[in-house]
Amino acid sequence: EIEAICASSDCRDAQTVANQLYEEVTGDLRDAINDGSALSSLQESSSVIATLLDGAIITSNFGEVVIPILALLTVWYPDWRGQSGTCKNDGNSPIYMKMLGTYYESSLISCCQRFYQWDIYSCSGGGYVQSGFYPNWGQSEKKCLKITETADDMNVNIPSQRLANNAESCCEQHYSWAYNECISLTGGSPLVTGTGKWYVNHEKMICQMDCPKGGSVPDPKCGGLANTWKTLYESAATCCEQKLAWIPSATCEAKSGLTTLVGTSKWYVDWNLEKCVKDCASSSEANCGGLAERWDITYGSISECCQRISHIPQHDCTVE
């Protein structure tokens, strides 16, 4: 058609060529409709096309249906028989596809999305770049990763049903049991700030704050957003008392709050030595026995402590 138009027109003007080609197609379509050959043929293959043509016949306006019909006539099917890993629109689909009519899509992208979800990028010849968030499965961190327009990400080939529009949706869909942790690690909504309360970290044997890690001004006491099953406490002291009762409260609180351990400077009995020693952290301090354990009873004076081991003479009661 274009060669014929150029033989009689100036093909240097693209708009003129397009208008004339449109008129040629419209005229041919009108002739085929008037003699009934187009309608009877198309009715067998597409009820949508038949409906468009019926409307055009009634209104005698064929211009509005040319483009929709051409779009419907250009269909794509999965090339399973040829094993090319893509979709084709060459009209050579298998007989069963033609008979069923349910294997066709109106564009290459939609065909690839439907039939080649695991490799849409290759199927579309690089014409489709995925976007969104997908789960970081196979790794220890419970977070979602964002596909970016880089060569590496284009080859990730994430099935579309595993992609989410944002971090929140991805975490809810794939890490619902650790949603808050996922949001924090993924870098989700800044509105998710946590409660500021405390929960236990059994692995580190400390209590941590319910707040996101990182940020512009990171708080080292934040352990990340608490998961839904975690019990929250108003203070590190209460958390230590309830969840880590075998650890000296001063030790637990200091480690949880990232403060220096100093001890109370009170006295307690070291039963291995059968001596009274001081509750302190510095071994350079006189009579320092290290930090007292939770079960150690502390005394305000050395004489009170020595009474606890009264069978030991008072002058031998201390390590000095």
The 8 nearest C-alpha neighbors of each residue, nearest first, counted from 0:
[[1, 3, 2, 4, 20, 23, 5, 24],
 [0, 2, 4, 3, 5, 20, 16, 6],
 [3, 1, 5, 4, 0, 6, 7, 10],
 [2, 4, 0, 6, 1, 5, 7, 8],
 [3, 5, 1, 6, 2, 7, 8, 0],
 [6, 4, 8, 2, 7, 10, 3, 1],
 [5, 7, 3, 4, 8, 2, 9, 1],
 [6, 8, 5, 4, 3, 9, 10, 2],
 [9, 7, 5, 4, 6, 10, 16, 15],
 [8, 10, 11, 5, 12, 7, 16, 15],
 [11, 9, 12, 5, 8, 16, 13, 15],
 [10, 12, 9, 13, 16, 15, 8, 14],
 [11, 13, 10, 15, 14, 16, 9, 17],
 [14, 12, 16, 15, 11, 17, 10, 18],
 [13, 15, 17, 16, 12, 18, 19, 11],
 [16, 14, 18, 12, 17, 13, 19, 10],
 [15, 17, 13, 19, 14, 18, 20, 10],
 [16, 18, 14, 20, 15, 19, 21, 13],
 [19, 17, 21, 15, 20, 16, 14, 22],
 [18, 20, 22, 16, 21, 17, 15, 23],
 [21, 19, 23, 17, 22, 18, 16, 24],
 [20, 22, 18, 24, 19, 23, 25, 17],
 [21, 23, 25, 19, 20, 24, 26, 18],
 [24, 22, 20, 26, 25, 21, 19, 27],
 [25, 23, 27, 21, 26, 22, 28, 20],
 [24, 26, 22, 28, 23, 27, 21, 29],
 [25, 27, 29, 23, 28, 24, 22, 30],
 [28, 26, 24, 30, 29, 25, 23, 31],
 [27, 29, 25, 31, 26, 30, 24, 32],
 [28, 30, 26, 32, 27, 31, 33, 25],
 [31, 29, 33, 27, 32, 28, 26, 34],
 [32, 30, 37, 28, 34, 29, 33, 36],
 [31, 33, 35, 29, 37, 30, 34, 38],
 [32, 34, 30, 35, 31, 29, 36, 37],
 [33, 35, 31, 32, 36, 30, 37, 29],
 [36, 34, 32, 33, 38, 37, 39, 31],
 [37, 35, 39, 31, 38, 34, 40, 32],
 [38, 36, 31, 32, 40, 39, 35, 41],
 [39, 37, 41, 40, 35, 36, 42, 32],
 [38, 40, 42, 36, 37, 41, 35, 43],
 [41, 39, 37, 38, 42, 43, 36, 44],
 [40, 42, 44, 38, 43, 39, 45, 37],
 [43, 41, 49, 39, 44, 45, 40, 46],
 [42, 44, 41, 40, 45, 39, 46, 38],
 [45, 43, 41, 42, 46, 40, 100, 48],
 [46, 44, 47, 48, 42, 41, 43, 49],
 [45, 47, 49, 48, 42, 50, 44, 43],
 [48, 46, 50, 45, 49, 51, 71, 42],
 [47, 49, 51, 45, 50, 46, 68, 52],
 [48, 50, 46, 52, 42, 47, 51, 53],
 [49, 51, 53, 47, 48, 52, 46, 54],
 [52, 50, 48, 54, 49, 53, 55, 47],
 [51, 53, 55, 49, 54, 50, 56, 48],
 [54, 52, 50, 56, 55, 51, 49, 57],
 [53, 55, 57, 51, 52, 56, 58, 50],
 [56, 54, 52, 58, 61, 60, 59, 57],
 [57, 55, 59, 53, 54, 58, 52, 60],
 [56, 58, 54, 55, 59, 53, 60, 52],
 [57, 59, 55, 60, 56, 54, 61, 53],
 [58, 60, 56, 55, 57, 61, 54, 62],
 [61, 59, 58, 55, 62, 63, 56, 64],
 [62, 60, 55, 63, 64, 59, 65, 25],
 [61, 63, 64, 60, 65, 25, 66, 55],
 [62, 64, 61, 65, 60, 66, 67, 55],
 [65, 63, 67, 61, 62, 66, 68, 51],
 [64, 66, 68, 62, 67, 63, 69, 25],
 [65, 67, 69, 68, 64, 70, 63, 62],
 [68, 66, 70, 64, 69, 65, 71, 63],
 [69, 67, 71, 70, 65, 66, 64, 72],
 [70, 68, 72, 66, 71, 67, 65, 73],
 [71, 69, 67, 68, 73, 72, 66, 105],
 [72, 70, 68, 69, 73, 67, 74, 105],
 [71, 73, 69, 70, 74, 68, 105, 48],
 [74, 72, 70, 71, 69, 105, 88, 75],
 [75, 73, 105, 104, 88, 103, 72, 71],
 [74, 76, 88, 104, 87, 103, 86, 105],
 [75, 77, 103, 86, 87, 102, 78, 88],
 [78, 76, 86, 79, 85, 114, 87, 110],
 [79, 77, 86, 81, 80, 82, 85, 83],
 [78, 80, 82, 81, 77, 83, 84, 85],
 [79, 81, 78, 82, 93, 83, 77, 92],
 [80, 82, 83, 78, 79, 84, 77, 85],
 [83, 81, 79, 84, 80, 78, 85, 77],
 [82, 84, 81, 85, 78, 79, 86, 80],
 [85, 83, 82, 122, 78, 86, 79, 115],
 [84, 86, 122, 83, 78, 77, 111, 87],
 [87, 85, 77, 76, 78, 75, 107, 110],
 [86, 88, 75, 76, 89, 78, 77, 85],
 [87, 89, 75, 90, 74, 76, 73, 86],
 [90, 88, 91, 87, 92, 75, 74, 73],
 [89, 91, 88, 92, 87, 74, 75, 73],
 [92, 90, 89, 93, 88, 87, 94, 76],
 [91, 93, 90, 96, 94, 76, 97, 89],
 [94, 92, 96, 95, 91, 97, 80, 98],
 [93, 95, 97, 96, 98, 92, 99, 91],
 [94, 96, 98, 97, 93, 99, 100, 92],
 [97, 95, 99, 94, 93, 98, 100, 102],
 [98, 96, 94, 100, 95, 99, 93, 92],
 [97, 99, 95, 96, 100, 94, 101, 93],
 [100, 98, 96, 101, 97, 95, 102, 94],
 [99, 101, 97, 96, 98, 102, 103, 95],
 [102, 100, 99, 103, 96, 97, 104, 98],
 [103, 101, 100, 96, 76, 104, 77, 99],
 [104, 102, 76, 75, 101, 74, 100, 105],
 [103, 105, 75, 110, 74, 106, 109, 76],
 [104, 106, 74, 75, 73, 71, 103, 109],
 [107, 105, 109, 108, 104, 75, 110, 74],
 [106, 108, 110, 109, 111, 75, 86, 123],
 [109, 107, 111, 110, 106, 123, 112, 127],
 [108, 110, 112, 106, 111, 107, 113, 104],
 [109, 111, 107, 113, 104, 108, 112, 114],
 [112, 110, 115, 108, 114, 113, 109, 119],
 [113, 111, 109, 116, 110, 115, 114, 119],
 [112, 114, 110, 111, 115, 109, 116, 104],
 [113, 115, 111, 112, 116, 110, 77, 86],
 [116, 114, 111, 117, 118, 119, 112, 113],
 [115, 117, 158, 112, 119, 118, 114, 159],
 [116, 118, 158, 115, 156, 157, 119, 159],
 [119, 117, 156, 120, 116, 115, 121, 122],
 [118, 120, 122, 111, 116, 121, 115, 123],
 [119, 121, 125, 123, 127, 118, 122, 124],
 [122, 120, 124, 123, 119, 118, 125, 85],
 [123, 121, 85, 119, 124, 120, 84, 111],
 [122, 124, 126, 125, 120, 121, 119, 108],
 [123, 125, 121, 126, 122, 120, 127, 85],
 [126, 124, 120, 123, 127, 121, 128, 122],
 [125, 127, 123, 124, 128, 120, 108, 121],
 [126, 128, 120, 125, 123, 129, 119, 108],
 [129, 127, 153, 120, 130, 126, 148, 125],
 [130, 128, 127, 146, 131, 153, 120, 147],
 [129, 131, 146, 128, 147, 132, 145, 164],
 [130, 132, 164, 163, 146, 162, 145, 165],
 [133, 131, 145, 163, 144, 162, 143, 165],
 [132, 134, 162, 143, 144, 161, 169, 163],
 [135, 133, 143, 136, 144, 142, 173, 169],
 [134, 136, 143, 142, 138, 144, 137, 133],
 [137, 135, 138, 134, 141, 139, 140, 142],
 [136, 138, 135, 139, 140, 134, 141, 142],
 [139, 137, 136, 140, 135, 141, 142, 134],
 [138, 140, 141, 137, 136, 135, 142, 181],
 [141, 139, 138, 142, 135, 184, 181, 136],
 [142, 140, 181, 139, 135, 180, 174, 143],
 [141, 143, 181, 185, 184, 140, 135, 134],
 [142, 144, 134, 135, 133, 185, 132, 169],
 [143, 145, 132, 133, 135, 134, 146, 142],
 [146, 144, 132, 131, 147, 133, 143, 130],
 [147, 145, 130, 152, 131, 132, 144, 148],
 [148, 146, 149, 152, 145, 130, 153, 129],
 [147, 149, 152, 153, 150, 146, 128, 130],
 [150, 148, 152, 151, 147, 153, 146, 154],
 [149, 151, 153, 152, 154, 148, 147, 155],
 [152, 150, 149, 154, 153, 155, 148, 147],
 [151, 153, 155, 154, 149, 150, 146, 147],
 [154, 152, 150, 151, 155, 149, 128, 148],
 [153, 155, 152, 156, 151, 150, 120, 118],
 [154, 156, 152, 153, 157, 151, 146, 118],
 [157, 155, 118, 154, 117, 158, 119, 120],
 [156, 158, 155, 117, 159, 161, 162, 133],
 [159, 157, 117, 116, 160, 161, 156, 162],
 [158, 160, 162, 161, 157, 116, 112, 117],
 [161, 159, 158, 162, 163, 157, 116, 133],
 [162, 160, 159, 158, 133, 163, 157, 134],
 [163, 161, 133, 159, 132, 160, 131, 164],
 [164, 162, 132, 169, 131, 165, 168, 133],
 [163, 165, 131, 132, 168, 162, 166, 169],
 [166, 164, 167, 168, 163, 132, 131, 169],
 [165, 167, 169, 187, 168, 170, 132, 185],
 [166, 168, 170, 169, 165, 171, 187, 182],
 [169, 167, 171, 170, 166, 165, 163, 172],
 [170, 168, 166, 163, 172, 171, 167, 173],
 [171, 169, 174, 167, 173, 172, 168, 178],
 [170, 172, 175, 168, 169, 174, 173, 178],
 [173, 171, 169, 170, 168, 174, 175, 163],
 [172, 174, 170, 171, 175, 169, 134, 161],
 [175, 173, 170, 177, 176, 178, 171, 172],
 [174, 176, 171, 178, 177, 173, 172, 170],
 [175, 177, 174, 178, 226, 227, 171, 173],
 [178, 176, 174, 175, 180, 226, 179, 181],
 [177, 179, 175, 181, 174, 180, 170, 176],
 [180, 178, 182, 224, 181, 177, 226, 183],
 [181, 179, 183, 224, 182, 177, 178, 223],
 [180, 182, 142, 178, 184, 141, 179, 183],
 [183, 181, 187, 179, 185, 180, 184, 186],
 [182, 184, 180, 186, 181, 211, 185, 179],
 [185, 183, 181, 186, 142, 182, 180, 141],
 [186, 184, 182, 142, 183, 143, 187, 181],
 [187, 185, 183, 184, 182, 188, 166, 189],
 [188, 186, 182, 166, 185, 167, 183, 189],
 [187, 189, 190, 191, 186, 167, 182, 166],
 [190, 188, 191, 187, 192, 186, 183, 214],
 [189, 191, 188, 192, 187, 193, 211, 182],
 [190, 192, 189, 188, 193, 187, 211, 182],
 [193, 191, 210, 190, 211, 189, 194, 224],
 [194, 192, 210, 209, 195, 224, 191, 211],
 [193, 195, 196, 209, 210, 192, 208, 224],
 [196, 194, 209, 208, 193, 210, 197, 192],
 [195, 197, 233, 194, 209, 208, 232, 231],
 [198, 196, 208, 232, 207, 231, 209, 235],
 [197, 199, 231, 206, 207, 230, 232, 238],
 [200, 198, 206, 201, 205, 207, 242, 238],
 [199, 201, 202, 205, 203, 206, 204, 207],
 [202, 200, 204, 203, 199, 205, 206, 243],
 [201, 203, 200, 204, 205, 199, 206, 243],
 [204, 202, 205, 201, 200, 206, 199, 255],
 [205, 203, 201, 202, 200, 206, 243, 199],
 [206, 204, 255, 203, 200, 251, 199, 254],
 [205, 207, 199, 255, 198, 200, 235, 197],
 [208, 206, 222, 197, 198, 221, 220, 255],
 [207, 209, 197, 221, 196, 195, 222, 210],
 [208, 210, 224, 195, 193, 225, 196, 194],
 [209, 211, 193, 224, 223, 221, 192, 208],
 [212, 210, 223, 224, 183, 221, 192, 213],
 [211, 213, 223, 221, 222, 217, 210, 214],
 [214, 212, 217, 211, 215, 216, 218, 219],
 [213, 215, 217, 216, 212, 211, 218, 186],
 [214, 216, 217, 213, 218, 212, 211, 189],
 [217, 215, 214, 218, 213, 219, 212, 211],
 [218, 216, 213, 214, 215, 219, 212, 221],
 [217, 219, 220, 221, 216, 212, 213, 214],
 [220, 218, 221, 217, 212, 222, 257, 213],
 [219, 221, 218, 208, 207, 256, 222, 255],
 [222, 220, 208, 210, 219, 223, 218, 212],
 [221, 223, 207, 208, 212, 209, 220, 210],
 [224, 222, 211, 212, 210, 221, 209, 180],
 [223, 225, 209, 210, 179, 211, 180, 193],
 [226, 224, 209, 229, 223, 179, 227, 180],
 [227, 225, 177, 228, 229, 179, 224, 180],
 [226, 228, 229, 225, 177, 176, 179, 178],
 [229, 227, 226, 230, 225, 176, 177, 231],
 [228, 230, 227, 226, 225, 231, 198, 199],
 [231, 229, 198, 228, 232, 199, 197, 227],
 [230, 232, 198, 197, 196, 229, 233, 238],
 [233, 231, 197, 234, 238, 196, 237, 198],
 [232, 234, 196, 197, 231, 237, 235, 238],
 [235, 233, 236, 237, 232, 197, 238, 196],
 [234, 236, 238, 237, 252, 197, 239, 206],
 [237, 235, 239, 234, 238, 252, 240, 248],
 [238, 236, 240, 234, 239, 235, 241, 232],
 [237, 239, 235, 241, 240, 236, 232, 242],
 [240, 238, 243, 236, 237, 242, 241, 235],
 [239, 241, 244, 237, 238, 242, 243, 236],
 [242, 240, 238, 239, 237, 244, 243, 236],
 [241, 243, 239, 238, 244, 240, 199, 237],
 [244, 242, 239, 245, 246, 240, 241, 204],
 [243, 245, 240, 246, 242, 241, 239, 247],
 [246, 244, 243, 293, 247, 294, 292, 248],
 [245, 247, 244, 243, 293, 248, 251, 292],
 [248, 246, 293, 292, 250, 249, 251, 245],
 [247, 249, 251, 250, 252, 246, 239, 293],
 [250, 248, 252, 247, 251, 253, 262, 260],
 [251, 249, 247, 253, 248, 252, 254, 260],
 [252, 250, 248, 254, 253, 249, 255, 205],
 [253, 251, 255, 249, 254, 250, 236, 256],
 [252, 254, 258, 256, 250, 255, 251, 257],
 [255, 253, 257, 251, 256, 252, 250, 258],
 [256, 254, 252, 206, 205, 253, 257, 251],
 [255, 257, 253, 258, 254, 252, 220, 235],
 [258, 256, 254, 255, 253, 259, 220, 219],
 [257, 259, 253, 256, 254, 260, 255, 252],
 [260, 258, 261, 253, 257, 254, 256, 280],
 [259, 261, 253, 262, 280, 258, 250, 249],
 [262, 260, 280, 279, 259, 263, 281, 290],
 [261, 263, 279, 278, 290, 264, 280, 260],
 [262, 264, 265, 278, 279, 261, 277, 290],
 [265, 263, 278, 279, 277, 262, 266, 261],
 [264, 266, 263, 278, 299, 277, 298, 297],
 [267, 265, 277, 298, 297, 276, 278, 304],
 [266, 268, 297, 275, 276, 296, 304, 298],
 [269, 267, 275, 270, 274, 276, 273, 304],
 [268, 270, 274, 272, 271, 273, 275, 267],
 [271, 269, 273, 272, 268, 274, 275, 267],
 [270, 272, 269, 273, 274, 268, 275, 288],
 [273, 271, 274, 270, 269, 268, 275, 318],
 [274, 272, 270, 269, 271, 268, 275, 308],
 [275, 273, 317, 316, 272, 269, 268, 318],
 [274, 276, 268, 317, 267, 316, 269, 304],
 [277, 275, 288, 286, 266, 267, 287, 268],
 [278, 276, 266, 287, 288, 264, 265, 286],
 [277, 279, 264, 290, 291, 262, 265, 263],
 [280, 278, 262, 290, 289, 264, 261, 287],
 [279, 281, 289, 261, 290, 262, 260, 282],
 [280, 282, 283, 284, 279, 287, 289, 261],
 [281, 283, 284, 287, 280, 289, 288, 285],
 [284, 282, 281, 285, 287, 286, 280, 279],
 [285, 283, 282, 287, 281, 286, 279, 280],
 [284, 286, 287, 283, 319, 282, 277, 318],
 [285, 287, 276, 277, 318, 288, 284, 319],
 [288, 286, 277, 284, 285, 276, 282, 289],
 [287, 289, 276, 277, 278, 286, 290, 279],
 [290, 288, 279, 280, 287, 278, 291, 282],
 [289, 291, 278, 279, 280, 262, 292, 288],
 [292, 290, 278, 295, 289, 293, 247, 267],
 [293, 291, 247, 295, 294, 290, 246, 245],
 [292, 294, 247, 295, 246, 248, 245, 291],
 [293, 295, 292, 296, 247, 245, 291, 246],
 [294, 296, 292, 293, 291, 297, 267, 268],
 [297, 295, 267, 294, 298, 268, 293, 266],
 [296, 298, 267, 266, 265, 295, 299, 304],
 [299, 297, 266, 300, 304, 265, 303, 267],
 [298, 300, 265, 266, 297, 303, 301, 304],
 [301, 299, 302, 303, 298, 266, 304, 265],
 [300, 302, 304, 303, 305, 266, 299, 275],
 [301, 303, 305, 304, 300, 306, 313, 298],
 [304, 302, 306, 300, 301, 305, 298, 307],
 [303, 305, 301, 307, 306, 302, 298, 267],
 [304, 306, 302, 307, 308, 303, 316, 301],
 [305, 307, 309, 303, 308, 304, 302, 313],
 [308, 306, 305, 304, 309, 303, 268, 310],
 [309, 307, 306, 305, 310, 311, 304, 273],
 [308, 310, 306, 311, 307, 305, 312, 313],
 [311, 309, 308, 312, 306, 307, 313, 305],
 [310, 312, 309, 308, 316, 313, 315, 305],
 [313, 311, 315, 314, 316, 310, 309, 305],
 [314, 312, 316, 315, 311, 305, 309, 317],
 [313, 315, 312, 316, 317, 311, 319, 305],
 [316, 314, 313, 312, 317, 311, 318, 274],
 [315, 317, 313, 274, 314, 275, 305, 311],
 [318, 316, 275, 274, 319, 315, 276, 286],
 [317, 319, 286, 274, 316, 276, 275, 315],
 [318, 317, 286, 285, 315, 316, 314, 276]]
